[in-house]
């Protein structure tokens, strides 16, 4: 379901995936009998990391992924060299 540029995928009830690229965020749809919603996590080579502690809606998950992406961009701007270090007061 996810586009190549989005780095996420949606696995609906009854669907399977042969392989998911490491680093991909995945929404797994829950059964309605268990409350519905989606589990959101990130796939790695040998494990799955939950992003949210409880099931969420797709809308909430997309918002969360946007927040994560914006934080990643801010982390890349950090310059921790001694020459550029200062404290803001």
C-alpha positions in Angstrom: 0.0 0.0 0.0 2.8 2.4 0.9 4.6 4.2 -1.9 8.3 3.6 -2.6 9.1 7.1 -1.3 7.0 6.9 1.8 8.9 4.1 3.6 5.7 2.6 5.1 3.4 -0.2 4.2 -0.1 -1.2 5.3 -0.8 -4.9 5.8 -4.6 -5.5 5.9 -6.3 -8.4 7.6 -5.7 -11.6 5.7 -2.8 -10.2 3.7 0.8 -11.4 4.0 4.2 -10.1 2.8 7.1 -12.3 1.7 9.6 -9.7 2.6 9.6 -6.2 4.1 12.7 -4.0 3.6 14.5 -3.2 6.9 13.7 0.3 8.1 10.2 0.2 6.7 7.3 1.3 9.0 4.4 -1.1 8.8 0.7 -0.8 9.9 -0.8 -4.2 10.7 -4.6 -4.0 10.7 -6.2 -5.7 13.8 -9.4 -7.7 13.8 -12.5 -5.8 14.6 -13.3 -8.3 17.3 -10.1 -7.2 19.1 -11.0 -3.5 18.8 -9.8 -2.7 15.3 -7.2 -0.1 14.5 -3.6 -0.8 13.5 -0.4 -1.8 15.2 2.4 0.4 14.0 6.0 -0.6 14.1 9.3 -0.5 12.2 10.9 -3.6 10.6 14.6 -4.5 11.1 16.6 -7.4 9.9 15.9 -9.6 12.9 13.2 -7.9 14.9 10.1 -5.7 14.9 9.9 -2.5 17.0 6.6 -1.1 18.0 6.3 2.6 17.5 3.1 3.0 19.5 2.3 1.2 22.8 -1.3 0.7 21.8 -3.3 0.3 18.5 -3.9 3.5 16.6 -5.9 4.7 13.6 -4.2 5.2 10.2 -4.7 8.9 10.7 -3.0 8.9 14.0 -0.2 6.7 12.6 0.4 9.0 9.7 0.6 12.0 12.0 3.1 10.1 14.2 5.2 9.2 11.1 5.3 12.8 10.0 6.5 13.8 13.5 9.2 11.1 13.4 10.4 12.3 10.0 10.6 15.9 11.1 12.6 14.9 14.2 15.0 12.9 12.0 15.6 16.0 9.8 16.3 18.1 13.0 18.8 15.5 14.3 20.7 15.7 11.0 21.2 19.5 11.6 22.9 19.0 14.9 26.6 20.1 15.0 28.2 18.8 18.2 31.8 19.9 17.5 33.6 21.8 20.2 34.2 24.8 18.1 30.4 25.4 17.6 29.2 24.5 21.1 27.4 27.1 23.1 24.6 27.4 25.7 21.5 29.5 25.2 20.5 31.4 28.2 
